[in-house]
C-alpha cells in the first residue's frame, strides 16, 4: 500500500507544492498584493506541502496501486 515508490511520488508532489506556494507568496509580496515576512511565507509553503501529502494519502485507495494519484496514467 504505502511502499517506497508511493512516498517518493508523494514527496515529489509536496516539494512542488512547497515551491509553487513559495513563488506565489514571494511574487504577491513583490507586487504589493499582500505582505508576509519570511517566517509566514515559509509557514504557508509548508502548510501547502503538508496538504499535498495528506491529499496523496487520501487519494491512494482510488488511484493506481502504489501511486498517490487518482488518475490512471
JOQUI-V351941 format. One record per backbone hydrogen bond with DSSP energy under -1.0 kcal/mol. NH is the residue of the N-H (numbers start at 1). CO is the residue of the C=O. If there is no record, write none. Layout:
nh:NH co:CO
nh:NH co:CO
This chain:
nh:7 co:3
nh:8 co:4
nh:9 co:5
nh:10 co:6
nh:11 co:7
nh:12 co:8
nh:13 co:9
nh:14 co:10
nh:15 co:11
nh:16 co:12
nh:17 co:13
nh:18 co:14
nh:19 co:15
nh:20 co:16
nh:21 co:17
nh:22 co:18
nh:23 co:19
nh:24 co:20
nh:25 co:21
nh:26 co:22
nh:27 co:23
nh:28 co:24
nh:29 co:25
nh:30 co:26
nh:31 co:27
nh:32 co:29
nh:33 co:28
nh:41 co:37
nh:42 co:38
nh:43 co:39
nh:44 co:40
nh:45 co:41
nh:46 co:42
nh:47 co:43
nh:48 co:44
nh:49 co:45
nh:50 co:46
nh:51 co:47
nh:52 co:48
nh:53 co:49
nh:54 co:50
nh:55 co:51
nh:56 co:52
nh:57 co:53
nh:58 co:54
nh:59 co:55
nh:60 co:56
nh:62 co:59
nh:63 co:59
nh:67 co:64
